[in-house]
């Protein structure tokens, strides 16, 4: 979005420019004017989509210039920045159709919230109603992190969705390493430390961007200044994330603490991951008992079996009977493809898209998004049709 900035304050101009550049999509200050009269007398070369007016030093006699400015740019949205009691100015602004009025000094959270509304009204972005999908291991080593990270990448790539993965493993979280070699500049702890700033742009700036549609919020491996991450922090993050992402994938970890519990409470679906082994089944039963004690309905809990091999002594039906829950998906034991993916920090779908594990991830994406992509020809055709053409 291109904006006209009207201010004599160079520091405010730089501040708005920096906040605008951090947005996705970015706000560009395409033109600047020193005051209202300068803006009225010198039209911008290109009609702006947004006009930001610093009215902190506008004299009462200049108030009528706001209405003239609105007539000059009838297709633009207006944001008025005020510095005190300017009742006459506010009345003239409302008459001119200006609805976004922010006080100075500029509060970044309020600025981005206003920009979110302007973007939606202008059709630049749309607020989403994202779904939260929580993955967690029934037993350590079951493979929930591998599945959640690679599923998130597959969901963004194959279904063309905007996906956020949040690593809730605390100091031992390494989800970002499964799909990227980038070092996280910010973590969940940094976000919680600045929870008052959390909006779509701030959240996006804290991610490891694996692909244009997929980002990872790294675990709080080094809690900043001993910040206490609370359930309320998690609730705020999920509320904002739902507005800006189609899917929020949670890599929960095995420890049930207040923060992870709030995340599970807010999840639309919970995917416990286990292998067909007695220790996994025993721990899976304990975990499901906890979920039932918390009042989670059975239809929200969907088992995923990892490293599945047909013909074993334990069958999927035996597992379902033992745990009283449905197995919605089984990921095959594709050891080489999975190990190569983890060791290189490259999503399995990107590294070897014809492998058994890549096909399995495509199946899971189709299962999760079936009703949302009915118009497509199918993920397998899109994925493996291209692969066949390259052979």
ChimeraX attribute file (.defattr): number of C-alpha atoms within 10 A of each C-alpha:
attribute: neighborCount
match mode: 1-to-1
recipient: residues
	/A:1	17
	/A:2	18
	/A:3	24
	/A:4	24
	/A:5	26
	/A:6	23
	/A:7	22
	/A:8	16
	/A:9	13
	/A:10	10
	/A:11	10
	/A:12	16
	/A:13	17
	/A:14	12
	/A:15	14
	/A:16	19
	/A:17	18
	/A:18	15
	/A:19	17
	/A:20	22
	/A:21	15
	/A:22	15
	/A:23	20
	/A:24	15
	/A:25	13
	/A:26	15
	/A:27	20
	/A:28	20
	/A:29	22
	/A:30	16
	/A:31	18
	/A:32	18
	/A:33	19
	/A:34	14
	/A:35	19
	/A:36	22
	/A:37	16
	/A:38	12
	/A:39	23
	/A:40	17
	/A:41	10
	/A:42	10
	/A:43	15
	/A:44	17
	/A:45	8
	/A:46	11
	/A:47	18
	/A:48	21
	/A:49	18
	/A:50	24
	/A:51	23
	/A:52	21
	/A:53	22
	/A:54	25
	/A:55	25
	/A:56	19
	/A:57	14
	/A:58	18
	/A:59	11
	/A:60	11
	/A:61	9
	/A:62	14
	/A:63	19
	/A:64	15
	/A:65	18
	/A:66	27
	/A:67	16
	/A:68	15
	/A:69	19
	/A:70	20
	/A:71	13
	/A:72	15
	/A:73	17
	/A:74	14
	/A:75	13
	/A:76	19
	/A:77	21
	/A:78	26
	/A:79	22
	/A:80	22
	/A:81	21
	/A:82	21
	/A:83	15
	/A:84	11
	/A:85	9
	/A:86	16
	/A:87	10
	/A:88	13
	/A:89	22
	/A:90	19
	/A:91	12
	/A:92	16
	/A:93	23
	/A:94	14
	/A:95	13
	/A:96	18
	/A:97	14
	/A:98	18
	/A:99	16
	/A:100	18
	/A:101	19
	/A:102	17
	/A:103	16
	/A:104	15
	/A:105	11
	/A:106	15
	/A:107	11
	/A:108	17
	/A:109	17
	/A:110	15
	/A:111	19
	/A:112	21
	/A:113	15
	/A:114	16
	/A:115	19
	/A:116	21
	/A:117	15
	/A:118	22
	/A:119	20
	/A:120	12
	/A:121	12
	/A:122	16
	/A:123	9
	/A:124	12
	/A:125	15
	/A:126	14
	/A:127	16
	/A:128	15
	/A:129	15
	/A:130	21
	/A:131	20
	/A:132	23
	/A:133	23
	/A:134	27
	/A:135	27
	/A:136	27
	/A:137	25
	/A:138	27
	/A:139	21
	/A:140	14
	/A:141	13
	/A:142	20
	/A:143	19
	/A:144	28
	/A:145	25
	/A:146	21
	/A:147	23
	/A:148	27
	/A:149	29
	/A:150	26
	/A:151	23
	/A:152	28
	/A:153	30
	/A:154	24
	/A:155	26
	/A:156	22
	/A:157	22
	/A:158	18
	/A:159	20
	/A:160	15
	/A:161	19
	/A:162	22
	/A:163	26
	/A:164	31
	/A:165	27
	/A:166	25
	/A:167	26
	/A:168	26
	/A:169	22
	/A:170	18
	/A:171	11
	/A:172	13
	/A:173	18
	/A:174	17
	/A:175	25
	/A:176	26
	/A:177	20
	/A:178	21
	/A:179	28
	/A:180	19
	/A:181	13
	/A:182	12
	/A:183	10
	/A:184	17
	/A:185	12
	/A:186	17
	/A:187	23
	/A:188	26
	/A:189	24
	/A:190	20
	/A:191	22
	/A:192	23
	/A:193	19
	/A:194	12
	/A:195	18
	/A:196	12
	/A:197	17
	/A:198	22
	/A:199	23
	/A:200	22
	/A:201	23
	/A:202	20
	/A:203	21
	/A:204	20
	/A:205	16
	/A:206	19
	/A:207	22
	/A:208	25
	/A:209	19
	/A:210	17
	/A:211	15
	/A:212	12
	/A:213	18
	/A:214	24
	/A:215	27
	/A:216	30
	/A:217	27
	/A:218	28
	/A:219	25
	/A:220	23
	/A:221	16
	/A:222	15
	/A:223	18
	/A:224	15
	/A:225	9
	/A:226	9
	/A:227	13
	/A:228	12
	/A:229	19
	/A:230	14
	/A:231	16
	/A:232	14
	/A:233	22
	/A:234	21
	/A:235	16
	/A:236	15
	/A:237	21
	/A:238	22
	/A:239	15
	/A:240	18
	/A:241	25
	/A:242	19
	/A:243	17
	/A:244	25
	/A:245	22
	/A:246	22
	/A:247	24
	/A:248	25
	/A:249	24
	/A:250	29
	/A:251	27
	/A:252	27
	/A:253	22
	/A:254	18
	/A:255	13
	/A:256	13
	/A:257	11
	/A:258	14
	/A:259	18
	/A:260	22
	/A:261	16
	/A:262	18
	/A:263	21
	/A:264	21
	/A:265	17
	/A:266	18
	/A:267	19
	/A:268	15
	/A:269	20
	/A:270	25
	/A:271	24
	/A:272	24
	/A:273	29
	/A:274	27
	/A:275	24
	/A:276	20
	/A:277	11
	/A:278	11
	/A:279	13
	/A:280	19
	/A:281	18
	/A:282	14
	/A:283	16
	/A:284	23
	/A:285	17
	/A:286	14
	/A:287	20
	/A:288	19
	/A:289	14
	/A:290	13
	/A:291	17
	/A:292	13
	/A:293	9
	/A:294	11
	/A:295	10
	/A:296	17
	/A:297	9
	/A:298	14
	/A:299	11
	/A:300	12
	/A:301	21
	/A:302	17
	/A:303	22
	/A:304	25
	/A:305	23
	/A:306	21
	/A:307	18
	/A:308	19
	/A:309	16
	/A:310	10
	/A:311	7
	/A:312	9
	/A:313	8
	/A:314	13
	/A:315	13
	/A:316	17
	/A:317	11
	/A:318	12
	/A:319	21
	/A:320	13
	/A:321	10
	/A:322	13
	/A:323	18
	/A:324	12
	/A:325	17
	/A:326	17
	/A:327	19
	/A:328	14
	/A:329	20
	/A:330	22
	/A:331	22
	/A:332	17
	/A:333	15
	/A:334	16
	/A:335	12
	/A:336	10
	/A:337	20
	/A:338	23
	/A:339	13
	/A:340	15
	/A:341	21
	/A:342	17
	/A:343	11
	/A:344	15
	/A:345	18
	/A:346	20
	/A:347	26
	/A:348	31
	/A:349	25
	/A:350	15
	/A:351	16
	/A:352	18
	/A:353	18
	/A:354	16
	/A:355	15
	/A:356	19
	/A:357	25
	/A:358	26
	/A:359	21
	/A:360	17
	/A:361	26
	/A:362	25
	/A:363	18
	/A:364	20
	/A:365	20
	/A:366	20
	/A:367	12
	/A:368	15
	/A:369	13
	/A:370	15
	/A:371	9
	/A:372	10
	/A:373	14
	/A:374	10
	/A:375	8
	/A:376	11
	/A:377	9
	/A:378	16
	/A:379	18
	/A:380	14
	/A:381	12
	/A:382	13
	/A:383	18
	/A:384	15
	/A:385	11
	/A:386	11
	/A:387	13
	/A:388	10
	/A:389	7
	/A:390	7
	/A:391	5
